[in-house]
Amino acid sequence: MESPRSSFVPRAAEWAMMHIMAGLLTIGDGLSGNIAEYYKKVAGKLGMSPKIKVFDDVQAQGGCNDDNGKGYPYLMNRVFIQHSLNLFFVGASRRARAPS
């Protein structure tokens, strides 16, 4: 028997809200250069996995906003900022076109 959740298909407005929330949820970590926390929010299961330790270790050495040659490369967070903005604006533009 098929479960009700497996047949769920989000409508355009639901996809739009998911993208808007994803953009809002991740922009802070992108701006602050906290890449480990960004990954934990984007991939929830990764945050509970031992595989996140590598990200946490690199983050502890230095963030993207620190030009000290340690940790994540300087300004690497610009990719994460752009992705957050893309998620938000795709959702906002989709929401504006979604039928009520």
N, C-alpha and C positions, 0 to 999 in steps of 0.2 A: 504494500500500500504506500502510495506517495504521501510524504508529509506536506502539510500546508505551506511550510517555509520554502520548500524546494520549488514550488510553482509560483513564488512571489516574483513579480517583475515590476521594478520601480517605474513610475510614470515620470514624465519630463520634469515636473515640479519637484518630485522627490530627488531626482538626480541633481537638480539645480541646488537644492538645499544641502545635499551631501557635499557638493563641491564648495559651496560657500563656507560651510562649517570646517571643512578640511583646510581651506585657505586661512581662516581665522585661527584655527588651532595651531597651525605650524609657523605663521609669520613671525611670532615672537622669538622662537628658537632660531629661526633663520637670521633675523636681525642681530641677535646676541652672539651668534657664532657657536651655539651649543648643538653641534651636529648629533651627538649621541642622543640627546633628548628628542631631537627632531625625528630620528629613526624610531625611537620608542613610541612616538605618537602616530607615526605613519604605519608602522608594522607592530601592532600591539603584542603579538605573540613573541616578537623579537625581544621586547623589554623583559619578558619573563624567562628568556632562554639564556643559557650560559654563553651563547655566541655574542651577546651584547657586551661582554667584558672587554673585548678588543676595542670597541668604540669608546667605552668608558675610560679605558687606559689611555688612549690617544687624547681624549678630551681632557683628562687630568693633566697632561703635559702642556696643553695650551690650546686655546680656541682660535678660530679663524680671524678674529679681530686683533690678535696679538702677532705682531711681526717679529717674533723672537726665534724663528727657525725650529721651533719645537711644536709638537702636536699636529693639529690639522694645518694644511698649507694656508698661508695668509690669503684672505679674501675668498677662500673656497666657498664660503657661505653665500656668495652672490648667486650661485646656482640654486640653492635652497630658497633664497628670497624670491627669485624669479618663479620657481615652481609654485610657491605659496600664492604669489600674485596671480599666476595663470589659473590655478584652481579656483580662486575667489572670483575672478572676472569671468571665467567660463560659466560658473554657476550663476553669477549675477546677470549675464547676458541671456542665459537659458531661462532664468526665472522671468525676465522681462517679456520673453516670447511665449512662455507657457500659458495655455488656456486656463482660465479660472474655473 
